Every structure is written in structure tokens, then in C-alpha cells.
Amino acid sequence: MNPEARRRLKDLQAYFDQAASSWDASAHTDPAQVRSILAYARIEPGQCILDVGCGTGVLIPPLLELTAPDGHVYALDLSPQMLEQCRRKYAPQCGPQPRVSFLLAPVEAIPLASAVCHGVVCYSSFPHFADKKSALEEMARVLRPGGWVLVAHGTSRAEVNRIHQQIGGPVAGDLLPEAEDMAALLGAAGLVDPWVLDAEDRYVALAWKEEPRAGKTQPATKR
Ligand SMILES: C[S@@+](CC[C@H](N)C(=O)[O-])C[C@H]1O[C@@H](n2cnc3c(N)ncnc32)[C@H](O)[C@@H]1O
């Protein structure tokens, strides 16, 4: 990571650290809308899902429910304070066989092995990733073949961008790409069949990690 990118991560970390204690009271996330957005990914019981930029954990309850009884959720965030809020709320519910793990890390260096996740979701976090292509490549790395990346917001692209510009400071320039540019970014990270919806009440982008084609075999070894 270059010094400029490192500085940017530090600024964002400080910004979200100071926002963490009041985040739940100010964010007004609608659980029904979150569930209707997650439905695009068709999450199944037993799956392993990574929540990138989990914040205080707004996605944890629906993800645990959708992956029950034995799926796993990785909650990853750059901000220690955001992750601490998340951990405080959800770690006690986990019992002796935890179904959620908390990862303090930037999306640019996800501390997971390759090809372990069925899906990766970024809810209200993607605009903050400084190098979006590298972030998507890293998300694609941890996906199993046939897995998906879902980038989503509970409002339109124009509204997300207006809000960030209005807040100013370190998030002023954190913008969501237009649908066409988002599809190109997903493709550049090696993901296929990108689909992007930019509506008044949601922004949803979905793409998949290609599965090896059926019947395609390794070249025969020369004798
Ligand atoms: C706007 S908050 C959204 C949190 C949560 N998903 C929600 O909807 O309430 C964005 C979150 O992304 C995290 N974040 C920003 N840049 C990140 C990065 N490069 N790597 C990991 N997390 C990051 C922030 O720390 C913050 O918790």
C-alpha cells in the first residue's frame, strides 16, 4: 500500500471510530429493506458470508438467520470502535460454537484464505474503499467459484453521493460509481455477469466468480 492510501485509511478509521458510539441511533437502517436487498443474493442455509465494512453489525441478524443452522458470518471492519460495537452486540449470542467471527482489517487485505466464502456483501461501505478495483479483487479472491459479491445501499446512487458530499471531511469524495462504471469495475476484478440496479430506494450491484465450465478438463499430461 502506498503512503497516500495508508494515510487515507487512517483518516477513515479515525472518522468511523468517532462515529461508532452514536452510529445505531443516527443511521436509521430499515431491517425490512435490508432483508429485501439481501434477497437478491439468494443466501442459503449453511453458507459462509463475509460482511465487508460491517460497522456496528446491521447485517448480522439477517445473515445469521439466512445461513442457519450451521452457516458462518465473517464481520470485517477497518474501524476498531465500529467492530467493538458489533462484537458487544453479537458475540454474546454466539454460544460455545460461534457462527460469527470478527475481523479487524481493511478490505484491501482480508485475513481469510482464498475461496472460503459463498458470498461477500458490502452494505453502505463500498464508496469508502479507496482503491475499488483492488478491493473487489480481494473480495473475489476469498470467494468460492460460483460465489457472489453484492454491493448495496438503501437509497439511490445520487442520494448516497449527495449525503457524502454534504457530510464532507474524509468522506466527501467517497462516491458510488454509475451503473455502467460499476459493472466495468466488477468485470475488471474478474467477476462475471454483473447486474446493477440504481433505483430511488436502493442501489444494488451483483456479480459472480466464474465456475469452471462443466466438461472442461485439464489438458492431458504428456507421456
Ligand atoms: C457507512 S458505514 C456502514 C456500516 C454498516 N455496513 C451499516 O450499514 O451500518 C461504512 C463502514 O465501512 C468501514 N470501512 C470503510 N473503509 C473500509 C475499508 N477500506 N476496509 C474495511 N472497512 C472499511 C467503516 O469503518 C464503516 O464501519
The ligand as an SDF file (V2000), in Angstrom:
LIG
                    3D

 27 29  0  0  0  0  0  0  0  0999 V2000
  -21.1610    3.8650    6.4060 C   0  0  0  0  0  0  0  0  0  0  0  0
  -20.5100    2.6130    7.4310 S   0  0  0  0  0  0  0  0  0  0  0  0
  -21.6560    1.2800    7.1650 C   0  0  0  0  0  0  0  0  0  0  0  0
  -21.6110    0.2480    8.2360 C   0  0  0  0  0  0  0  0  0  0  0  0
  -22.6730   -0.8620    8.1120 C   0  0  0  0  0  0  0  0  0  0  0  0
  -22.4460   -1.6960    6.9550 N   0  0  0  0  0  0  0  0  0  0  0  0
  -24.0590   -0.2620    8.1050 C   0  0  0  0  0  0  0  0  0  0  0  0
  -24.7320   -0.3110    7.0490 O   0  0  0  0  0  0  0  0  0  0  0  0
  -24.4770    0.2650    9.1440 O   0  0  0  0  0  0  0  0  0  0  0  0
  -19.0780    2.0940    6.4950 C   0  0  0  0  0  0  0  0  0  0  0  0
  -18.2150    1.1120    7.2480 C   0  0  0  0  0  0  0  0  0  0  0  0
  -17.1680    0.6800    6.3600 O   0  0  0  0  0  0  0  0  0  0  0  0
  -15.9500    0.6210    7.0690 C   0  0  0  0  0  0  0  0  0  0  0  0
  -14.8490    0.7890    6.1080 N   0  0  0  0  0  0  0  0  0  0  0  0
  -14.5300    1.8900    5.3940 C   0  0  0  0  0  0  0  0  0  0  0  0
  -13.4570    1.6610    4.6240 N   0  0  0  0  0  0  0  0  0  0  0  0
  -13.0880    0.3840    4.8540 C   0  0  0  0  0  0  0  0  0  0  0  0
  -12.0500   -0.4440    4.3570 C   0  0  0  0  0  0  0  0  0  0  0  0
  -11.1510    0.0080    3.4680 N   0  0  0  0  0  0  0  0  0  0  0  0
  -11.9460   -1.7130    4.8110 N   0  0  0  0  0  0  0  0  0  0  0  0
  -12.8540   -2.1930    5.7250 C   0  0  0  0  0  0  0  0  0  0  0  0
  -13.8680   -1.4490    6.2450 N   0  0  0  0  0  0  0  0  0  0  0  0
  -13.9740   -0.1800    5.8150 C   0  0  0  0  0  0  0  0  0  0  0  0
  -16.0420    1.7610    8.0720 C   0  0  0  0  0  0  0  0  0  0  0  0
  -15.1510    1.6090    9.1650 O   0  0  0  0  0  0  0  0  0  0  0  0
  -17.5050    1.7100    8.4670 C   0  0  0  0  0  0  0  0  0  0  0  0
  -17.7270    0.8950    9.5980 O   0  0  0  0  0  0  0  0  0  0  0  0
  1  2  1  0
  2  3  1  0
  2 10  1  0
  3  4  1  0
  4  5  1  0
  5  6  1  0
  5  7  1  0
  7  8  2  0
  7  9  1  0
 10 11  1  0
 11 12  1  0
 11 26  1  0
 12 13  1  0
 13 14  1  0
 13 24  1  0
 14 15  1  0
 14 23  1  0
 15 16  2  0
 16 17  1  0
 17 18  1  0
 17 23  2  0
 18 19  1  0
 18 20  2  0
 20 21  1  0
 21 22  2  0
 22 23  1  0
 24 25  1  0
 24 26  1  0
 26 27  1  0
M  CHG  2   2   1   9  -1
M  END
$$$$
